[in-house]
Amino acid sequence: MISRSGLALAISALLLPALAAAAEAGSNIRSYKWVDEHGVTHYGDAVPPEYAGQGRSELNAQGVAVKQYPRQLSGDEAVVAQKTAADEARQRQHDAFLLNTYTKVSDIEQLRDERIGLVDGQILIARGSIESNRQHLAELEKRMRVFRPYSDSAAARRMPDQLAEEITRALKERDSLHELLASHEAQKLVHREQFDADIARYRELTSTHRAP
């Protein structure tokens, strides 16, 4: 004959697996939380199709969020998000470059002055070439004044083709030299702006890193 205690133990042994299974099933219950177009928060075991693209949270049996589903972006929003992520990645890469390359602000200033000094040298050469070209054109102008149609003399001859070609080359050279000078001056401005921005960013980064 089985005693009462033995019977109780036998019943418990039979019920434990069922209770464990029920507990496990309960722990696997999931519900969802979402917000409609009016800003009202809803809860349910399924998200209505019209809100499937909205941001929502998956909750466990205790109502704790275990997973987040972000709102689906439109095509334009996705493009903006992609560009923003790329810009942030480039900024992080440049920040790492600044911190790994320089030890103090004066290092950046020294490199800035060296780069700008090189461009200043190119600007000086370009201006010298422009002055030489100006003098050459002045000489050519004197020479062409003795030829028709620039001379009033009845005995004036037609301008030689060689002189006309030389003037044409000198004028093209003048235009090219002025474009080159403008390019060097623009490059100098870009260098200064980039280095000034790097100095400001480096100060910001090092100030943040040194803060307690």
VOGU-3710 file (C-alpha; in Angstrom, 3 decimals, decimal comma):
1> misrsglala> 0,000/0,000/0,000  1,281/3,446/-0,932  1,415/5,939/1,909  -0,031/9,418/1,630  3,445/10,962/1,467  4,408/8,571/-1,274  1,268/9,381/-3,212  1,980/13,106/-2,872  5,475/12,614/-4,193  4,205/10,614/-7,128
11> isalllpala> 1,655/13,276/-8,020  4,324/15,995/-7,741  6,595/14,019/-10,058  3,821/13,860/-12,622  2,906/17,540/-12,316  6,395/19,035/-12,347  7,042/18,473/-16,060  3,673/19,960/-16,928  4,262/22,945/-14,680  7,724/23,460/-16,138
21> aaaeagsnir> 6,326/23,266/-19,647  3,628/25,779/-18,768  6,188/28,102/-17,235  8,395/27,801/-20,289  5,454/28,481/-22,594  4,545/31,502/-20,506  8,089/32,828/-20,719  7,948/32,549/-24,520  4,828/34,661/-24,814  5,540/37,800/-26,813
31> sykwvdehgv> 3,534/40,961/-27,263  4,178/44,163/-29,130  4,069/47,865/-28,394  3,614/50,477/-31,122  2,444/54,053/-31,592  -0,195/55,061/-34,121  -0,267/58,169/-36,310  -1,966/60,127/-33,497  0,781/59,362/-31,013  -1,324/56,856/-29,060
41> thygdavppe> 0,566/53,840/-27,689  -0,942/50,393/-28,301  -0,181/46,878/-27,031  -1,140/43,574/-28,630  -0,010/40,125/-29,628  0,257/41,266/-33,271  0,921/44,574/-34,983  -1,782/45,654/-37,467  -0,547/45,641/-41,061  -0,952/49,406/-41,425
51> yagqgrseln> 1,609/49,901/-38,650  4,033/47,229/-39,790  6,443/49,902/-41,069  6,325/51,917/-37,855  8,818/51,560/-35,034  7,741/48,973/-32,486  8,992/47,033/-29,472  8,729/43,317/-28,747  7,872/42,608/-25,093  8,311/39,430/-23,049
61> aqgvavkqyp> 5,749/37,980/-20,646  6,821/40,460/-17,981  6,265/43,436/-20,285  9,972/44,133/-20,700  11,182/45,174/-24,149  13,484/42,470/-25,523  13,812/43,703/-29,094  13,395/46,953/-30,976  12,208/47,257/-34,578  13,086/50,683/-36,009
71> rqlsgdeavv> 10,733/52,546/-38,300  11,209/51,759/-41,966  12,746/54,714/-43,802  11,460/56,142/-47,045  13,732/56,233/-50,069  14,783/59,837/-49,448  15,260/59,203/-45,729  17,413/56,170/-46,467  19,646/58,248/-48,758  20,027/60,927/-46,076
81> aqktaadear> 20,717/58,310/-43,397  23,337/56,644/-45,595  25,061/59,969/-46,272  24,970/60,869/-42,583  26,516/57,524/-41,640  29,250/57,980/-44,258  29,994/61,520/-43,023  30,197/60,307/-39,430  32,539/57,476/-40,447  34,822/59,920/-42,264
91> qrqhdaflln> 34,808/62,227/-39,246  35,764/59,376/-36,910  38,568/58,369/-39,267  39,856/61,948/-39,459  39,626/62,343/-35,682  41,752/59,225/-35,259  44,260/60,632/-37,764  44,538/63,899/-35,819  45,028/62,180/-32,474  47,535/59,651/-33,828
101> tytkvsdieq> 49,541/62,137/-35,914  49,926/65,219/-33,729  51,022/65,628/-30,125  50,224/69,322/-29,779  48,606/72,204/-31,642  51,970/73,673/-32,639  52,648/70,531/-34,717  49,626/71,320/-36,890  50,553/74,990/-37,085  54,076/74,111/-38,215
111> lrderiglvd> 52,798/71,843/-40,984  50,273/74,515/-42,002  52,998/77,139/-42,329  55,185/74,753/-44,353  52,382/73,912/-46,787  51,332/77,540/-47,193  54,983/78,525/-47,624  55,278/76,127/-50,561  52,178/77,620/-52,170  53,501/81,138/-51,562
121> gqiliargsi> 56,614/80,125/-53,493  54,463/78,949/-56,392  52,488/82,192/-56,276  55,718/84,203/-56,409  56,928/82,260/-59,449  53,574/82,705/-61,207  53,605/86,465/-60,592  57,146/86,700/-61,936  56,103/84,813/-65,058  53,121/87,135/-65,482
131> esnrqhlael> 55,397/90,159/-65,298  57,768/88,664/-67,879  54,813/87,912/-70,144  53,562/91,484/-69,747  56,905/92,866/-70,819  57,036/90,472/-73,781  53,558/91,555/-74,915  54,603/95,205/-74,624  57,563/94,544/-76,912  55,369/92,695/-79,400
141> ekrmrvfrpy> 52,907/95,579/-79,384  55,708/97,994/-80,340  56,757/95,710/-83,173  53,268/95,292/-84,613  52,627/99,058/-84,716  54,807/99,394/-87,795  52,579/97,021/-89,743  49,124/97,349/-91,193  46,446/97,864/-89,899  48,132/99,404/-86,831
151> sdsaaarrmp> 50,359/101,810/-88,782  49,089/104,904/-90,640  52,068/104,890/-92,959  51,241/104,331/-96,604  54,402/102,275/-96,885  53,476/99,979/-94,016  53,551/96,298/-94,820  51,185/93,555/-93,715  52,052/92,011/-90,351  54,206/88,911/-90,837
161> dqlaeeitra> 52,519/85,631/-89,962  55,367/84,753/-87,603  54,757/87,893/-85,535  50,996/87,278/-85,446  51,588/83,729/-84,220  54,009/84,959/-81,544  51,433/87,462/-80,298  48,766/84,751/-80,197  51,037/82,468/-78,159  51,889/85,273/-75,755
171> lkerdslhel> 48,213/86,100/-75,199  47,396/82,441/-74,511  50,330/82,258/-72,123  49,046/85,351/-70,320  45,632/83,763/-69,807  47,177/80,471/-68,623  49,454/82,242/-66,152  46,563/84,207/-64,640  44,568/80,969/-64,278  47,570/79,314/-62,625
181> lasheaqklv> 47,949/82,202/-60,196  44,255/82,053/-59,298  44,570/78,305/-58,736  47,539/78,757/-56,379  45,747/81,496/-54,430  42,632/79,304/-54,092  44,798/76,395/-52,951  46,391/78,596/-50,310  42,963/79,577/-48,994  41,850/75,917/-48,889
191> hreqfdadia> 45,003/74,910/-46,991  44,474/77,647/-44,430  40,795/76,773/-43,916  41,528/73,037/-43,621  44,352/73,504/-41,138  42,365/76,020/-39,085  39,514/73,492/-38,941  41,939/70,729/-37,923  43,383/72,907/-35,174  39,919/73,688/-33,814
201> ryreltsthr> 38,900/70,008/-33,959  42,155/68,847/-32,360  41,654/71,254/-29,483  38,114/69,973/-29,052  39,209/66,314/-29,090  42,137/66,772/-26,714  40,024/68,882/-24,367  37,426/66,081/-24,247  40,045/63,372/-23,699  41,718/65,276/-20,886
211> ap> 38,498/66,057/-19,066  38,097/64,106/-15,761
//
